[in-house]
Amino acid sequence: MSLRLLRAGGVAVLVDVAGPQLPRVLHWGADPGALGEEDLAALAASLVPGVAPSGLDEPWPFTLVPGQPDGWSGGPGLAGHREGAGVFPRLAITGPATVEGTPSGEGAVLRASAADPDAGVATSSELRLEASGVVRIRHTVTNTAPGVYTLGGLNAVLPVPATACELLDLTGRWCRERSPQRSPFGHGTHARESRRGRTGHDATLLLLAGTTGFGWRHGEVWGVHVAWSGNHRHAAERLPEGAGAGGAGVLAGGELLWPGEVRLEQGESYTSPWVFFTWSGAGLDGASSRIHRWLRSRPGHPRRPRPLVLNTWEAVYFDHDLPTLVRLAERAADLGVERFVLDDGWFGSRRDDTSGLGDWYVSSDVWPGGLRPLADRVRELGMEFGLWVEPEMVNPDSDLAREHPDWLLARPPRPGLGVDPGRLPRPARHQAVLDVANPRVRAYLRERLSAVIEDVGVAYLKWDHNRDLLEPLHVGPDGVARPGVHSQTRAVYLLLDELRARHRGLEIESCSSGGARVDLGMLAHTDRVWASDCNDALERTAVQRWTGLLLPPELVGTHVGPPSSHTTRRVHSLGFRTLTALFGHAGLEWDVTACTDEEVVALRSWSALYRELRPLLHSGDVVHAEHPDPGALLHGVVAPDRSEAVFAYVRLATSADAGPGRLRLPGLEPGRTYDVDRRDEAVGAAAGSSAGADGGGPGLPPWWRDGGTRARGSVLETIGLAAPPLDPEHGVLLHLRAR
């Protein structure tokens, strides 16, 4: 039977493996159910398209690696050349495609190989339909002929139907990451390309196509994500002639290569990053939940409770001294903090951000006794000790840069003349970039970081990356300087893995001037991301909401900052800040030694609530109510068995309506009855006045004044509860437990 139907998690991929070309994808989306051979044969016949006027003379196939020899005039799956030749490989299968089950017993894996001996290339393709319904695709290309094959790109592509007529992607900047933007899905190419050498503050995370007006809980959506931390490309493309029998348009993704960056000698291969595809018939929440479930199924996914963090940056900045930091650690422990992270300023001449980066030796000026006294006190207090590092960068004003100017990811020094500053990439954050693909650089970083980890007893690294890679040139074994983002990214992954293998139990956070390296490639080697350098609670509601398109809460750092935001100067109540930080891997970034007695009481209560709720928050399904008021936000997490849920109702701005309307809570079990309780610990001891919804008063719904109510899941989702009135930039938390 040439037609194979792969099914898992409510998703199906229909492929024709008859050949002689690579398998053709005829459908990706909703699962039609089990189909017998007779049904599949009839389906195959019914999907053969007609021939368009003034087009190709016969129907053409849309394969896993589409290109012009197949009849596809859009972006090719494989691009490359052999000094201008071999541009259009005619890939024919070299053996039968295989379909087998995944180790979990759910899902399926399709593998197929093809080659064009005349072009001197061979490919192998792997399509995995995971138990959650996520599709993952990667390809490998091998140079099979003498000479060099210069790779231009190797992309994963899947078709989408004509009903996918709107696009949603994300953009942003420093401290304003993950800003959504919509556009029609018309003819042509909508491409989101990053040449920043990192994922980028403006990275889309998911590029989504969907039915008209799709939202969080409704509409059919298809999405693509490239699991790669270097240059990358996401694209949605639609041609007038469609995508063969597979659909009307395509979603595509892959690594974006600079010219000449990947050159394959005979026998050498290149394997693309994994590209993730997710489909949902129930809006964005459904598309996200498939990726969240896949992430949580990984063997390396964080399993132990995510410890409450205190990071010292917005508490002390570069002003380090042992007594001050010991007092901070003692107050942190009193508040229930479980991980204490010392941020920038502990090494070399690093008294500000202009010098010392790269000199990974504890500063004897600031820490005459080393870091061990602080780390030991932190552990005595029952907390883990963590440390900030930025290994991939270097200040020109550093011992490392002066001693090893040839270690930069830049134009190499001129013989006898050294580094010409005028030939270096433009500086950013007073930094240049180290060439981690240089084995000597990686060895230096591995050994210096390992020494600090071992000497101090570091359990956690906050791994920063504070600039784009401009003119990134790597000198290869042949002495030629070529673009080096690909080799840099691979080398960073290897370095992370080497450190984790050497120091069992070490956890690493991916930070990149905030949220500029958030992708599933980096998360294969780290344990969480820092979503944004902005701790302004109002900005964070949007950043965290849209970061959640890709990542579940336990992988996203969410901290309570000072009353006045470091980045916006906006002032928020403690309750709004703690409620916002609750929905993630929570922490504090604030000089809590300066807290008032009331703030201390409130933070103790909040930290206890975080520890109580994190089993739910870090395992449940993230849901978003489609509240009709754009000035309101209602979101939550529902346990997989629907036995428990928490919801935050947040007022972002005032409304023209005098009354707040109703709260309709999605994702519950319709036939179960739930106790709905206020959890004022989420917004501090003074929840009433700070939220603008205090416990008494004639203007409040009776159920709110009573502290809670009881209702069936069907009632809560379809009819809802009268909402309490809230002042702008305030919120409340509801805790639901099934009876």
C-alpha positions in Angstrom: 0.0 0.0 0.0 1.6 3.3 -1.1 -0.5 5.5 1.2 0.4 5.6 4.9 -1.7 7.4 7.5 0.3 8.4 10.6 -1.9 9.1 13.6 -1.2 10.3 17.2 -2.7 12.8 19.7 -5.6 13.8 17.4 -3.3 14.6 14.5 -2.7 12.8 11.2 -0.1 13.0 8.5 -1.1 11.3 5.2 1.9 10.4 3.0 2.3 8.7 -0.3 5.4 6.6 -0.3 5.1 5.1 -3.8 8.1 6.9 -5.3 10.1 7.3 -7.4 10.4 10.7 -5.6 10.5 11.2 -1.9 7.3 10.7 0.1 4.5 13.2 -0.7 2.6 14.8 2.1 -1.1 14.9 1.2 -2.5 16.0 4.6 -1.3 17.3 7.9 -3.9 18.3 10.4 -7.0 16.8 11.9 -7.1 13.0 12.4 -9.9 11.4 10.2 -9.8 8.2 12.2 -8.6 4.7 11.3 -8.8 4.0 7.6 -8.5 0.6 5.9 -6.7 -0.1 2.7 -9.8 0.3 0.6 -10.5 3.7 2.2 -7.0 4.8 1.7 -7.0 3.7 -1.9 -10.2 5.7 -2.5 -8.8 8.7 -0.7 -5.6 8.6 -2.7 -7.6 8.6 -5.9 -9.8 11.5 -4.7 -6.9 13.7 -3.9 -5.3 13.7 -7.3 -5.7 17.4 -8.4 -6.7 18.5 -11.9 -4.3 20.3 -14.2 -4.4 24.1 -14.1 -4.7 26.1 -17.3 -1.4 27.2 -18.7 0.4 25.1 -16.1 2.3 21.9 -16.0 0.9 19.2 -18.2 0.3 16.7 -15.3 -0.3 16.9 -11.6 3.0 17.3 -9.7 4.1 15.9 -6.4 4.9 18.0 -3.3 7.5 16.0 -1.5 9.3 16.2 1.9 12.2 18.0 0.1 10.3 20.0 -2.6 12.1 21.6 -5.5 11.8 22.7 -9.1 12.3 19.1 -10.5 9.1 18.3 -8.7 7.2 21.3 -10.1 7.5 23.4 -7.0 8.5 27.0 -7.7 8.6 28.2 -4.2 11.4 28.1 -1.7 13.3 24.8 -2.2 13.7 22.2 0.5 17.4 21.8 -0.6 19.5 24.6 -2.0 23.2 24.3 -2.9 25.6 24.0 -5.8 28.9 22.6 -6.9 30.7 25.7 -8.3 27.4 26.7 -9.9 26.4 23.2 -11.0 24.1 20.6 -9.4 21.6 23.3 -8.5 18.5 21.3 -9.2 18.9 17.7 -7.8 16.4 15.2 -9.0 16.0 13.2 -5.8 14.8 9.7 -6.3 14.3 7.2 -3.4 17.1 4.7 -2.9 15.0 2.2 -1.0 11.5 1.8 0.4 10.4 4.4 3.0 9.9 2.9 6.4 7.3 3.7 9.0 7.7 2.4 12.6 6.4 3.2 16.0 8.1 5.5 18.5 9.6 4.1 21.7 6.6 5.3 23.7 4.3 3.1 21.6 2.4 6.2 20.4 3.1 8.1 17.3 5.1 7.0 14.3 8.5 7.7 12.5 8.8 7.9 8.8 12.3 7.6 7.2 13.2 7.9 3.6 16.4 8.2 1.6 17.0 9.6 -1.8 19.9 10.6 -4.1 20.8 12.2 -7.4 24.1 10.6 -8.5 24.5 13.2 -11.3 24.3 16.1 -8.8 26.4 14.2 -6.3 24.0 14.5 -3.4 22.1 12.1 -1.2 19.5 12.9 1.4 17.9 11.1 4.3 14.7 12.5 5.9 13.1 11.8 9.2 9.5 12.8 10.1 8.3 12.0 13.6 4.7 12.3 14.7 5.0 12.4 18.5 2.4 11.1 21.0 1.3 14.7 21.7 0.6 15.3 18.0 3.7 17.4 17.4 5.4 16.7 14.1 9.2 17.0 14.0 11.2 16.9 10.8 14.9 17.0 10.0 17.0 16.2 6.9 20.6 15.2 6.2 22.4 15.9 2.9 25.6 14.1 2.0 28.1 15.1 -0.7 28.6 11.8 -2.7 30.9 13.2 -5.5 34.4 14.6 -5.7 34.8 18.3 -5.0 33.0 20.7 -2.7 29.2 20.9 -2.4 28.3 24.4 -1.0 25.1 24.2 0.9 22.6 27.0 0.6 19.9 25.7 2.8 18.0 22.6 3.9 14.5 23.3 5.1 11.6 21.3 6.5 8.3 22.1 4.7 4.7 21.0 5.2 1.6 21.9 3.3 -1.4 23.8 4.8 -4.9 24.0 3.2 -6.7 27.0 1.7 -8.6 27.6 5.0 -5.4 28.8 6.5 -5.8 32.4 5.4 -4.4 34.5 8.3 -0.9 34.6 9.7 0.3 35.4 13.3 3.9 35.9 14.3 5.8 37.7 17.0 8.3 40.5 17.0 9.9 42.7 19.7 12.9 44.4 21.1 14.9 44.4 24.3 12.4 44.5 27.2 9.5 44.3 24.8 9.9 40.7 23.5 7.0 38.7 22.0 4.8 41.3 20.5 2.1 39.7 18.3 1.3 40.9 14.7 -1.3 39.6 12.3 -1.5 39.7 8.5 -3.4 38.0 5.7 -1.9 34.8 4.2 -2.0 35.9 0.6 0.1 34.9 -2.4 3.9 35.3 -2.0 6.3 34.6 0.8 6.0 35.8 4.4 9.5 35.2 5.7 10.9 35.8 9.2 14.7 35.6 8.9 17.2 36.2 11.6 20.9 36.9 10.9 21.7 38.0 14.4 23.7 34.9 15.3 21.2 34.2 18.1 17.4 33.7 18.2 16.7 37.4 18.7 14.4 39.6 20.7 12.3 39.8 17.6 12.1 36.1 17.1 8.7 34.8 16.2 9.0 31.5 18.3 6.0 30.1 16.3 4.9 31.3 12.9 1.2 30.4 12.7 -1.3 30.1 9.9 -5.0 29.7 10.8 -8.6 30.1 9.8 -10.2 33.5 9.8 -10.2 35.1 13.2 -8.6 32.2 15.1 -7.9 32.9 18.7 -6.8 31.3 21.9 -9.6 28.8 22.1 -11.2 28.7 18.7 -10.2 28.2 15.1 -7.9 25.8 13.3 -4.2 26.7 13.4 -0.9 25.3 12.0 2.4 26.4 13.4 6.2 26.0 12.7 9.2 26.5 15.0 12.9 26.1 14.2 14.8 24.5 17.1 18.0 26.4 16.5 19.8 29.2 18.3 21.8 30.6 15.4 20.6 32.2 12.2 17.2 30.8 11.1 14.3 31.2 8.8 10.5 30.7 9.2 8.3 31.1 6.2 4.7 30.9 5.1 4.4 30.7 1.3 1.5 30.5 -1.1 1.7 30.3 -4.8 -1.3 30.6 -7.2 -0.9 27.0 -8.2 -0.8 25.7 -4.6 1.3 23.0 -3.2 0.4 20.0 -5.4 -2.1 17.6 -3.8 -0.9 18.6 -0.3 -2.5 22.0 0.1 -2.8 25.6 -0.9 0.3 26.9 0.9 3.2 25.8 3.0 4.9 26.5 6.3 8.7 26.0 6.3 11.7 26.5 8.5 15.4 25.8 8.8 18.8 27.2 9.5 19.7 30.3 7.6 23.2 29.9 6.2 25.6 32.6 5.1 27.2 32.1 1.7 29.9 29.5 1.9 29.2 28.8 5.6 28.7 25.0 5.1 31.0 23.4 2.5 30.8 19.6 2.2 33.8 17.6 0.9 33.1 14.2 -0.6 31.6 12.0 2.1 30.7 14.8 4.5 27.2 15.4 5.7 25.1 18.2 7.2 22.0 17.6 9.3 19.4 20.3 9.7 18.1 21.3 13.1 14.8 19.8 14.1 11.8 21.8 12.8 8.6 21.5 14.9 5.1 21.6 13.4 2.0 21.8 15.5 -1.7 21.7 14.5 -4.8 22.4 16.6 -8.5 22.5 15.9 -9.1 24.4 19.1 -7.0 27.6 18.7 -3.6 28.7 20.0 -4.0 26.9 23.3 -4.4 23.6 21.5 -1.3 24.2 19.3 0.8 25.2 22.4 -0.4 22.3 24.5 1.0 19.8 22.0 4.4 21.3 22.2 4.2 21.6 26.0 3.3 17.9 26.3 6.2 17.0 24.1 8.6 19.0 26.1 7.4 17.5 29.3 7.9 14.0 27.9 11.6 14.5 27.3 13.9 12.4 29.5 15.9 15.5 30.3 13.0 17.8 31.2 13.3 19.3 34.7 11.5 16.9 37.1 12.2 18.1 40.6 10.2 21.1 41.9 11.4 24.4 40.4 13.1 26.2 43.3 12.1 29.7 44.2 15.0 32.0 43.1 16.6 35.2 44.3 18.8 36.8 41.6 21.0 39.6 42.9 21.1 41.9 39.9 18.4 44.4 40.7 19.3 44.2 44.4 23.0 45.1 44.2 24.1 45.4 40.6 27.9 45.6 40.5 28.2 46.6 44.2 29.5 43.4 45.7 30.7 42.9 49.2 30.4 39.9 51.5 28.4 41.4 54.4 25.8 43.0 52.1 25.2 39.7 50.2 25.1 37.6 53.3 22.4 39.9 54.7 20.5 39.5 51.4 20.9 35.7 51.5 19.6 35.6 55.1 16.6 37.6 54.2 16.0 35.5 51.1 16.1 32.3 53.1 13.6 33.8 55.6 11.2 34.5 52.7 11.4 30.9 51.5 13.9 31.3 48.7 15.6 28.0 47.6 18.2 29.2 45.1 20.4 32.3 45.5 22.1 33.5 42.3 25.0 36.0 42.3 24.9 38.0 39.2 27.5 40.0 37.2 30.5 41.6 38.8 32.3 38.8 40.7 35.3 38.2 38.4 38.4 40.0 37.0 38.2 43.7 36.7 34.4 43.7 36.2 33.2 46.7 38.2 30.9 47.8 35.4 30.1 46.4 31.9 33.1 47.9 30.1 35.9 45.6 31.3 36.9 42.2 32.6 34.5 40.0 30.6 36.3 36.8 29.7 38.6 36.7 32.7 36.8 34.0 34.6 38.8 34.2 37.9 37.2 35.4 41.1 38.2 39.0 41.7 40.5 39.2 44.7 39.8 42.9 45.0 36.1 42.4 45.6 36.2 38.9 47.1 39.5 38.7 49.0 38.4 35.4 50.6 36.9 34.1 47.3 33.3 33.2 46.8 33.3 30.2 49.0 32.3 32.1 52.2 29.2 33.4 50.6 28.4 30.1 48.9 28.9 28.2 52.1 26.6 30.6 54.0 24.0 30.3 51.3 24.1 26.5 51.6 23.9 26.7 55.4 20.7 28.6 55.0 19.3 25.7 52.9 19.6 27.3 49.5 21.5 26.3 46.3 24.2 28.7 45.1 24.1 30.0 41.5 26.3 32.2 39.4 26.0 34.5 36.4 28.4 34.0 33.5 28.7 35.2 29.9 31.2 32.8 28.3 30.7 33.6 24.6 31.6 37.3 25.0 34.7 39.3 25.9 35.4 42.9 26.7 38.3 44.3 24.6 39.5 45.7 27.9 40.3 42.3 29.4 43.4 40.2 30.0 41.9 37.5 27.7 41.4 39.8 24.7 44.9 41.3 25.1 46.5 37.9 25.4 44.5 36.1 22.6 43.4 38.6 20.0 43.2 35.6 17.5 40.4 34.1 19.6 37.8 36.6 18.4 35.0 35.6 16.0 36.1 38.3 13.6 38.6 39.1 10.8 41.9 37.4 11.9 44.9 39.6 12.9 47.2 40.6 10.1 50.6 38.9 10.3 53.0 41.1 12.2 50.4 43.8 12.8 48.0 42.1 15.2 44.3 43.1 15.4 43.3 46.2 13.5 40.5 47.7 15.7 39.0 49.2 12.5 38.5 45.8 11.1 36.6 44.4 14.2 32.8 44.2 14.1 31.0 47.2 15.5 31.0 47.0 19.4 27.8 46.3 21.3 27.6 46.4 25.1 31.4 47.1 25.0 31.8 43.5 23.9 33.4 41.4 21.2 32.5 37.7 20.5 34.8 34.8 21.2 35.1 32.1 18.6 33.8 29.1 20.6 34.3 26.8 17.6 38.1 27.3 18.1 39.0 24.3 20.1 41.4 26.3 22.3 38.6 28.8 23.1 36.2 26.1 24.1 38.9 24.3 26.2 39.7 27.6 28.0 36.0 28.2 28.8 35.3 24.6 29.8 38.3 24.5 32.2 37.8 28.0 33.7 34.1 27.5 34.3 34.7 24.0 35.7 37.3 25.3 38.1 34.9 27.9 39.4 32.0 25.5 39.6 34.1 23.0 41.6 35.9 25.5 43.8 32.7 27.4 44.8 30.2 24.6 44.6 27.9 26.1 41.9 24.6 24.3 41.3 23.3 26.7 38.7 24.6 29.0 35.9 22.7 32.0 34.5 24.3 31.8 31.1 24.0 35.2 29.4 24.6 36.3 25.7 24.3 40.1 25.4 24.9 41.0 21.8 24.2 40.0 18.2 27.0 38.4 16.1 28.0 40.9 13.4 30.5 39.9 10.8 31.1 36.6 12.5 34.2 35.1 10.8 35.6 31.8 11.9 39.1 30.7 10.6 38.9 27.1 9.5 41.6 24.5 9.3 42.4 25.7 5.8 43.2 29.2 7.2 40.3 30.9 5.4 37.9 33.1 7.4 34.4 32.2 6.5 31.0 33.0 8.2 30.9 31.1 11.5 27.4 31.3 13.1 26.8 27.6 12.3 30.0 26.4 13.8 29.6 28.8 16.8 26.1 27.5 17.6 27.2 23.9 17.4 30.2 24.6 19.6 28.1 26.4 22.3 25.8 23.4 22.4 28.8 21.1 22.8 30.3 23.3 25.6 27.0 23.2 27.5 26.8 19.5 27.2 30.4 19.1 28.3 29.8 21.1 31.5 26.6 19.3 32.3 28.3 15.9 31.8 31.3 17.0 34.0 29.1 18.5 36.8 26.1 16.2 37.3 23.0 18.0 38.5 24.2 21.4 37.2 21.3 23.5 35.9 21.7 26.2 33.3 19.5 29.1 32.4 19.5 30.5 28.9 19.6 34.3 29.1 20.4 36.6 26.2 20.1 40.2 27.3 16.8 39.0 28.5 14.8 36.9 26.0 16.9 36.9 22.9 17.7 33.2 22.9 14.4 31.4 23.5 14.2 28.3 21.3 13.9 24.6 21.6 17.5 24.1 20.3 18.9 25.9 23.3 16.4 24.2 25.6 17.8 20.8 24.6 20.9 21.9 26.5 19.6 24.1 29.3 16.8 24.0 32.0 14.9 27.3 31.6 15.0 30.7 29.8 14.9 34.2 31.0 11.9 35.7 29.1 12.9 39.3 29.4 15.1 41.8 31.3 11.9 43.7 32.0 10.4 42.9 35.4 7.7 45.5 35.0 4.6 43.4 35.8 2.4 45.1 33.2 4.9 44.4 30.4 5.5 40.9 31.7 1.9 39.9 31.4 2.2 40.2 27.6 5.8 38.8 27.4 4.9 35.7 29.5 1.6 35.2 27.7 3.2 35.0 24.3 6.3 33.1 25.4 3.8 30.5 26.6 2.9 29.8 22.9 6.1 27.7 22.9 7.1 27.0 26.5 5.3 25.7 29.6 5.5 27.8 32.7 8.2 25.7 34.5 10.7 26.7 31.7 10.2 30.4 32.0 11.9 32.5 34.7 9.4 35.0 36.2 10.7 37.3 39.0 9.2 39.9 41.3 11.1 43.1 40.8 11.3 46.3 43.0 8.3 48.6 43.3 9.7 50.9 40.7 10.7 49.0 37.5 14.4 49.1 36.6 13.5 49.4 32.9 10.3 51.4 32.7 10.2 53.4 36.0 6.6 52.3 36.3 5.4 51.7 39.9 3.2 48.7 40.7 1.7 47.3 43.8 3.4 44.3 45.4 0.2 42.2 44.7 0.3 42.8 41.0 4.0 41.9 40.8 3.7 38.7 42.8 0.6 37.5 40.9 2.4 38.1 37.6 5.5 36.2 38.7 3.5 33.2 40.1 2.8 31.8 36.6 6.3 30.5 35.8 9.5 29.5 37.5 9.2 32.1 40.1 11.7 34.2 41.9 12.7 37.6 43.3 15.1 40.2 41.8 15.0 43.0 44.5 16.8 44.2 47.5 14.5 42.4 49.9 16.6 43.6 52.9 14.8 47.0 52.4 11.3 45.5 52.5 8.8 46.8 55.1 7.4 44.4 57.7 4.2 44.2 55.7 6.1 43.3 52.5 8.0 40.6 54.3 4.8 39.0 55.6 3.3 39.2 52.1 6.3 37.7 50.4 6.4 34.8 52.9 2.8 34.1 52.2 3.4 34.3 48.4 6.4 32.0 48.5 4.4 29.4 50.4 1.7 29.6 47.9 4.2 29.1 45.0 5.5 26.0 46.7 2.0 24.8 47.2 0.8 25.4 43.6 3.9 24.6 41.6 3.0 20.9 41.1 -0.1 22.2 39.3 1.4 25.2 37.6 4.3 23.1 36.2 2.3 20.1 35.0 -1.1 21.4 33.9 -2.5 22.7 30.7 -2.2 26.5 30.1 -5.5 28.0 29.1 -6.5 31.5 28.0 -10.1 32.8 28.2 -11.1 34.9 25.3 -12.3 37.8 27.4 -14.2 40.3 25.3 -12.6 43.3 27.0 -9.1 44.1 25.7 -8.4 45.7 29.0 -8.8 42.5 30.9 -6.8 39.2 30.9 -8.1 35.9 32.2 -5.7 32.9 32.1 -4.9 29.8 34.1 -3.5 26.4 34.4 -5.8 23.3 34.6 -4.5 19.9 35.9 -4.3 17.2 33.3 -7.0 15.2 35.1 -9.1 18.4 35.5 -9.2 17.9 39.3 -7.7 21.3 40.1 -7.1 24.7 38.4 -5.8 28.2 39.1 -6.9 31.3 37.2 -5.6 34.9 37.3 -8.0 37.7 36.4 -6.0 40.8 35.7 -7.2 44.3 34.8 -4.8 45.9 32.4 -6.6 49.1 31.7 -9.9 50.8 32.4 -13.1 50.0 30.5 -15.9 52.0 29.0 -18.3 49.5 30.7 -19.3 50.4 34.2 -19.5 46.7 35.3 -16.7 44.1 34.8 -19.0 41.5 33.4 -18.5 37.7 33.9 -15.5 35.4 34.2 -15.9 32.3 32.0 -13.3 29.7 33.0 -12.2 27.4 30.2 -10.7 23.9 30.2 -12.6 22.3 33.1 -14.4 19.0 33.3 -18.1 19.9 32.4 -19.7 17.3 34.7 -17.6 17.9 37.8 -18.4 20.3 40.6 -15.6 22.7 41.7 -15.1 24.7 44.9 -13.9 28.2 43.7 -11.8 29.9 46.4 -10.0 33.3 46.5 -6.3 33.0 47.1 -5.3 36.4 48.5 -1.8 35.1 49.2 -1.1 35.6 45.5 -1.5 39.4 45.8 -0.1 40.0 49.3 -1.6 40.3 52.7 -3.4 43.6 51.7 -5.1 41.9 48.8 -8.3 43.8 49.2 -7.3 47.3 48.8 -4.3 46.6 46.5 -6.5 44.7 44.0 -9.3 47.2 44.1 -11.5 44.3 45.1 -11.4 44.2 48.9 -13.4 41.6 50.8 -16.4 43.7 51.7 -18.5 46.5 50.2 -21.9 46.7 48.5 -20.3 47.0 45.0 -18.8 43.5 45.1 -20.4 40.2 44.0 -21.7 38.3 47.0 -19.7 35.2 46.1 -16.5 37.3 46.2 -17.4 38.8 49.6 -18.0 35.2 50.9 -14.5 34.2 49.8 -15.6 31.7 47.1 -18.4 29.7 45.6 -19.2 26.3 44.1 -20.3 25.4 40.6 -20.2 22.8 37.9 -17.5 23.0 35.3 -20.0 23.4 32.5 -21.5 26.4 34.3 -18.1 28.0 34.9 -17.1 27.6 31.3 -20.3 28.6 29.5 -22.0 31.0 32.0 -19.3 32.1 34.3 -19.1 34.1 37.5 -19.7 37.8 38.2 -16.3 39.4 38.1 -15.0 41.5 41.0 -14.2 45.1 40.0 -10.5 45.8 39.7 -8.4 48.9 39.5 -6.1 49.0 36.5 -2.8 47.1 36.8 -4.2 44.8 39.6 -5.3 41.2 39.7 -6.7 38.4 41.7 -6.2 34.6 41.9 -8.9 31.9 41.9 -8.2 28.3 43.0 -10.5 25.6 41.9 -10.7 22.1 43.3 -13.1 19.4 42.2 -15.3 18.0 44.9 
